[in-house]
Amino acid sequence: MRTSQLLLSGSHALCSHLFPSWSFLTRSAFVARKPNYDHPNWFGVGLAFGTTAALWVLLFKHHNEDVMEYERRQKERQHKCTGCS
């Protein structure tokens, strides 16, 4: 066993020995399990597609605003009126 593994197992044993009610703090909150393809997570699927659609809408909106601003500035640069300035 490597030194780092010994230290980790020793600290876990020390923590559970000194603080038995705190033993839940040493466990992982995430559990690895096999994906169940018979029952997909429809909330997650909807959230992913909805977020993607919203980001694309915002991207197109922002792009259109940028194009309009670019065209407006191009017209101002080409304007050669001496009475305006």
VMD Tcl script that builds the backbone (N, CA, C; Angstrom):
set m [mol new atoms 255]
animate dup $m
set s [atomselect $m all]
$s set {name element resname resid chain x y z} {
  {N N MET 1 A 0.841 -1.177 0.000}
  {CA C MET 1 A 0.000 0.000 0.000}
  {C C MET 1 A 0.886 1.239 0.000}
  {N N ARG 2 A 0.512 2.230 -0.787}
  {CA C ARG 2 A 1.326 3.433 -0.873}
  {C C ARG 2 A 1.097 4.315 0.354}
  {N N THR 3 A 1.993 5.255 0.540}
  {CA C THR 3 A 1.930 6.140 1.705}
  {C C THR 3 A 0.670 6.986 1.686}
  {N N SER 4 A 0.296 7.508 0.514}
  {CA C SER 4 A -0.903 8.356 0.448}
  {C C SER 4 A -2.152 7.562 0.796}
  {N N GLN 5 A -2.207 6.290 0.392}
  {CA C GLN 5 A -3.353 5.457 0.732}
  {C C GLN 5 A -3.394 5.175 2.232}
  {N N LEU 6 A -2.216 4.991 2.809}
  {CA C LEU 6 A -2.161 4.768 4.253}
  {C C LEU 6 A -2.635 6.008 5.006}
  {N N LEU 7 A -2.203 7.164 4.551}
  {CA C LEU 7 A -2.617 8.391 5.224}
  {C C LEU 7 A -4.112 8.605 5.117}
  {N N LEU 8 A -4.671 8.345 3.939}
  {CA C LEU 8 A -6.106 8.534 3.768}
  {C C LEU 8 A -6.896 7.553 4.614}
  {N N SER 9 A -6.489 6.291 4.611}
  {CA C SER 9 A -7.219 5.316 5.416}
  {C C SER 9 A -7.030 5.603 6.904}
  {N N GLY 10 A -5.860 6.094 7.283}
  {CA C GLY 10 A -5.624 6.440 8.684}
  {C C GLY 10 A -6.443 7.637 9.121}
  {N N SER 11 A -6.563 8.641 8.267}
  {CA C SER 11 A -7.356 9.819 8.633}
  {C C SER 11 A -8.827 9.477 8.700}
  {N N HIS 12 A -9.286 8.566 7.834}
  {CA C HIS 12 A -10.685 8.140 7.874}
  {C C HIS 12 A -10.965 7.399 9.175}
  {N N ALA 13 A -10.061 6.510 9.564}
  {CA C ALA 13 A -10.238 5.761 10.809}
  {C C ALA 13 A -10.185 6.703 12.012}
  {N N LEU 14 A -9.283 7.669 11.989}
  {CA C LEU 14 A -9.172 8.622 13.087}
  {C C LEU 14 A -10.432 9.465 13.198}
  {N N CYS 15 A -10.929 9.923 12.062}
  {CA C CYS 15 A -12.132 10.756 12.068}
  {C C CYS 15 A -13.334 9.971 12.583}
  {N N SER 16 A -13.492 8.735 12.115}
  {CA C SER 16 A -14.643 7.956 12.560}
  {C C SER 16 A -14.497 7.516 14.013}
  {N N HIS 17 A -13.259 7.406 14.496}
  {CA C HIS 17 A -13.043 7.041 15.894}
  {C C HIS 17 A -13.295 8.234 16.820}
  {N N LEU 18 A -12.776 9.406 16.470}
  {CA C LEU 18 A -12.933 10.579 17.324}
  {C C LEU 18 A -14.329 11.182 17.240}
  {N N PHE 19 A -14.912 11.169 16.048}
  {CA C PHE 19 A -16.217 11.784 15.834}
  {C C PHE 19 A -17.153 10.768 15.178}
  {N N PRO 20 A -17.694 9.830 15.944}
  {CA C PRO 20 A -18.527 8.787 15.328}
  {C C PRO 20 A -19.795 9.356 14.689}
  {N N SER 21 A -20.334 10.460 15.202}
  {CA C SER 21 A -21.545 11.019 14.609}
  {C C SER 21 A -21.235 11.772 13.322}
  {N N TRP 22 A -19.969 12.053 13.059}
  {CA C TRP 22 A -19.579 12.779 11.852}
  {C C TRP 22 A -19.130 11.843 10.736}
  {N N SER 23 A -19.364 10.562 10.877}
  {CA C SER 23 A -18.871 9.615 9.884}
  {C C SER 23 A -19.527 9.824 8.520}
  {N N PHE 24 A -20.700 10.464 8.495}
  {CA C PHE 24 A -21.350 10.732 7.208}
  {C C PHE 24 A -20.566 11.756 6.394}
  {N N LEU 25 A -19.713 12.535 7.024}
  {CA C LEU 25 A -18.932 13.530 6.301}
  {C C LEU 25 A -17.817 12.901 5.474}
  {N N THR 26 A -17.443 11.690 5.790}
  {CA C THR 26 A -16.352 11.054 5.070}
  {C C THR 26 A -16.832 10.295 3.844}
  {N N ARG 27 A -18.146 10.159 3.670}
  {CA C ARG 27 A -18.662 9.438 2.516}
  {C C ARG 27 A -18.929 10.390 1.356}
  {N N SER 28 A -18.903 9.852 0.175}
  {CA C SER 28 A -19.160 10.642 -1.014}
  {C C SER 28 A -20.657 10.885 -1.161}
  {N N ALA 29 A -21.011 12.075 -1.640}
  {CA C ALA 29 A -22.412 12.402 -1.872}
  {C C ALA 29 A -22.885 11.853 -3.205}
  {N N PHE 30 A -21.978 11.450 -4.062}
  {CA C PHE 30 A -22.317 10.971 -5.394}
  {C C PHE 30 A -22.113 9.461 -5.468}
  {N N VAL 31 A -23.063 8.785 -6.052}
  {CA C VAL 31 A -22.997 7.342 -6.165}
  {C C VAL 31 A -22.976 6.987 -7.646}
  {N N ALA 32 A -22.016 6.196 -8.044}
  {CA C ALA 32 A -21.936 5.763 -9.439}
  {C C ALA 32 A -22.877 4.586 -9.632}
  {N N ARG 33 A -23.699 4.662 -10.679}
  {CA C ARG 33 A -24.599 3.554 -10.995}
  {C C ARG 33 A -24.747 3.464 -12.499}
  {N N LYS 34 A -25.197 2.335 -12.955}
  {CA C LYS 34 A -25.369 2.118 -14.376}
  {C C LYS 34 A -26.564 2.939 -14.868}
  {N N PRO 35 A -26.445 3.534 -16.061}
  {CA C PRO 35 A -27.580 4.280 -16.596}
  {C C PRO 35 A -28.715 3.337 -16.983}
  {N N ASN 36 A -29.925 3.741 -16.689}
  {CA C ASN 36 A -31.093 2.949 -17.026}
  {C C ASN 36 A -31.698 3.525 -18.303}
  {N N TYR 37 A -31.471 2.859 -19.422}
  {CA C TYR 37 A -31.936 3.365 -20.705}
  {C C TYR 37 A -33.426 3.113 -20.920}
  {N N ASP 38 A -34.048 2.300 -20.080}
  {CA C ASP 38 A -35.489 2.064 -20.196}
  {C C ASP 38 A -36.299 3.235 -19.658}
  {N N HIS 39 A -35.743 3.971 -18.712}
  {CA C HIS 39 A -36.428 5.113 -18.110}
  {C C HIS 39 A -35.520 6.336 -18.173}
  {N N PRO 40 A -35.527 7.063 -19.308}
  {CA C PRO 40 A -34.642 8.231 -19.409}
  {C C PRO 40 A -35.081 9.344 -18.469}
  {N N ASN 41 A -34.148 10.176 -18.126}
  {CA C ASN 41 A -34.405 11.320 -17.261}
  {C C ASN 41 A -34.963 12.450 -18.134}
  {N N TRP 42 A -36.281 12.499 -18.290}
  {CA C TRP 42 A -36.898 13.458 -19.206}
  {C C TRP 42 A -36.722 14.887 -18.736}
  {N N PHE 43 A -36.654 15.094 -17.432}
  {CA C PHE 43 A -36.412 16.451 -16.932}
  {C C PHE 43 A -35.043 16.938 -17.381}
  {N N GLY 44 A -34.041 16.095 -17.261}
  {CA C GLY 44 A -32.693 16.462 -17.691}
  {C C GLY 44 A -32.601 16.678 -19.194}
  {N N VAL 45 A -33.298 15.831 -19.954}
  {CA C VAL 45 A -33.301 15.974 -21.408}
  {C C VAL 45 A -33.960 17.296 -21.799}
  {N N GLY 46 A -35.112 17.581 -21.208}
  {CA C GLY 46 A -35.818 18.834 -21.505}
  {C C GLY 46 A -35.009 20.050 -21.092}
  {N N LEU 47 A -34.363 19.954 -19.951}
  {CA C LEU 47 A -33.543 21.066 -19.482}
  {C C LEU 47 A -32.369 21.306 -20.420}
  {N N ALA 48 A -31.752 20.259 -20.900}
  {CA C ALA 48 A -30.612 20.401 -21.811}
  {C C ALA 48 A -31.051 21.011 -23.139}
  {N N PHE 49 A -32.118 20.483 -23.734}
  {CA C PHE 49 A -32.578 21.017 -25.014}
  {C C PHE 49 A -33.146 22.419 -24.871}
  {N N GLY 50 A -33.858 22.684 -23.781}
  {CA C GLY 50 A -34.400 24.022 -23.556}
  {C C GLY 50 A -33.308 25.061 -23.383}
  {N N THR 51 A -32.279 24.712 -22.642}
  {CA C THR 51 A -31.157 25.618 -22.444}
  {C C THR 51 A -30.433 25.870 -23.763}
  {N N THR 52 A -30.257 24.821 -24.547}
  {CA C THR 52 A -29.603 24.975 -25.841}
  {C C THR 52 A -30.407 25.887 -26.757}
  {N N ALA 53 A -31.720 25.682 -26.804}
  {CA C ALA 53 A -32.571 26.521 -27.656}
  {C C ALA 53 A -32.535 27.976 -27.197}
  {N N ALA 54 A -32.588 28.208 -25.890}
  {CA C ALA 54 A -32.551 29.576 -25.373}
  {C C ALA 54 A -31.222 30.252 -25.715}
  {N N LEU 55 A -30.130 29.530 -25.603}
  {CA C LEU 55 A -28.829 30.111 -25.939}
  {C C LEU 55 A -28.727 30.441 -27.417}
  {N N TRP 56 A -29.283 29.595 -28.299}
  {CA C TRP 56 A -29.265 29.886 -29.733}
  {C C TRP 56 A -30.114 31.114 -30.046}
  {N N VAL 57 A -31.268 31.242 -29.387}
  {CA C VAL 57 A -32.118 32.420 -29.605}
  {C C VAL 57 A -31.375 33.681 -29.188}
  {N N LEU 58 A -30.737 33.642 -28.030}
  {CA C LEU 58 A -29.974 34.806 -27.570}
  {C C LEU 58 A -28.808 35.112 -28.503}
  {N N LEU 59 A -28.168 34.086 -29.035}
  {CA C LEU 59 A -27.065 34.287 -29.965}
  {C C LEU 59 A -27.539 34.980 -31.238}
  {N N PHE 60 A -28.650 34.517 -31.822}
  {CA C PHE 60 A -29.171 35.139 -33.039}
  {C C PHE 60 A -29.624 36.566 -32.776}
  {N N LYS 61 A -30.271 36.785 -31.640}
  {CA C LYS 61 A -30.729 38.143 -31.297}
  {C C LYS 61 A -29.535 39.085 -31.176}
  {N N HIS 62 A -28.515 38.658 -30.460}
  {CA C HIS 62 A -27.335 39.489 -30.275}
  {C C HIS 62 A -26.624 39.732 -31.613}
  {N N HIS 63 A -26.574 38.725 -32.457}
  {CA C HIS 63 A -25.944 38.869 -33.765}
  {C C HIS 63 A -26.705 39.901 -34.608}
  {N N ASN 64 A -28.022 39.835 -34.605}
  {CA C ASN 64 A -28.815 40.794 -35.381}
  {C C ASN 64 A -28.616 42.218 -34.873}
  {N N GLU 65 A -28.537 42.390 -33.553}
  {CA C GLU 65 A -28.276 43.721 -32.990}
  {C C GLU 65 A -26.891 44.218 -33.406}
  {N N ASP 66 A -25.911 43.330 -33.407}
  {CA C ASP 66 A -24.560 43.714 -33.827}
  {C C ASP 66 A -24.522 44.107 -35.295}
  {N N VAL 67 A -25.247 43.392 -36.147}
  {CA C VAL 67 A -25.284 43.714 -37.573}
  {C C VAL 67 A -25.939 45.076 -37.789}
  {N N MET 68 A -27.040 45.340 -37.081}
  {CA C MET 68 A -27.709 46.639 -37.214}
  {C C MET 68 A -26.796 47.775 -36.753}
  {N N GLU 69 A -26.064 47.571 -35.663}
  {CA C GLU 69 A -25.130 48.587 -35.171}
  {C C GLU 69 A -23.996 48.813 -36.173}
  {N N TYR 70 A -23.498 47.738 -36.766}
  {CA C TYR 70 A -22.445 47.847 -37.767}
  {C C TYR 70 A -22.931 48.649 -38.978}
  {N N GLU 71 A -24.122 48.346 -39.456}
  {CA C GLU 71 A -24.671 49.068 -40.610}
  {C C GLU 71 A -24.906 50.539 -40.293}
  {N N ARG 72 A -25.376 50.826 -39.074}
  {CA C ARG 72 A -25.593 52.215 -38.668}
  {C C ARG 72 A -24.277 52.991 -38.656}
  {N N ARG 73 A -23.224 52.370 -38.135}
  {CA C ARG 73 A -21.926 53.051 -38.091}
  {C C ARG 73 A -21.328 53.223 -39.490}
  {N N GLN 74 A -21.571 52.248 -40.345}
  {CA C GLN 74 A -21.090 52.376 -41.718}
  {C C GLN 74 A -21.771 53.551 -42.424}
  {N N LYS 75 A -23.068 53.752 -42.198}
  {CA C LYS 75 A -23.784 54.881 -42.812}
  {C C LYS 75 A -23.269 56.207 -42.266}
  {N N GLU 76 A -22.962 56.257 -40.965}
  {CA C GLU 76 A -22.434 57.488 -40.371}
  {C C GLU 76 A -21.060 57.825 -40.945}
  {N N ARG 77 A -20.236 56.841 -41.190}
  {CA C ARG 77 A -18.901 57.087 -41.753}
  {C C ARG 77 A -18.983 57.576 -43.190}
  {N N GLN 78 A -19.977 57.122 -43.925}
  {CA C GLN 78 A -20.108 57.506 -45.326}
  {C C GLN 78 A -20.851 58.826 -45.503}
  {N N HIS 79 A -21.441 59.349 -44.441}
  {CA C HIS 79 A -22.193 60.598 -44.507}
  {C C HIS 79 A -21.207 61.761 -44.599}
  {N N LYS 80 A -21.297 62.570 -45.658}
  {CA C LYS 80 A -20.315 63.644 -45.910}
  {C C LYS 80 A -20.968 65.023 -45.811}
  {N N CYS 81 A -21.903 65.208 -44.945}
  {CA C CYS 81 A -22.585 66.483 -44.823}
  {C C CYS 81 A -21.752 67.441 -43.948}
  {N N THR 82 A -21.497 68.649 -44.406}
  {CA C THR 82 A -20.707 69.623 -43.622}
  {C C THR 82 A -21.583 70.373 -42.647}
  {N N GLY 83 A -22.904 70.370 -42.851}
  {CA C GLY 83 A -23.793 71.098 -41.936}
  {C C GLY 83 A -24.072 70.335 -40.660}
  {N N CYS 84 A -23.865 69.032 -40.619}
  {CA C CYS 84 A -24.150 68.226 -39.420}
  {C C CYS 84 A -23.076 68.359 -38.364}
  {N N SER 85 A -21.835 68.571 -38.775}
  {CA C SER 85 A -20.754 68.553 -37.802}
  {C C SER 85 A -20.200 69.889 -37.490}
}
mol reanalyze $m
mol bondsrecalc $m
mol representation Tube
mol addrep $m
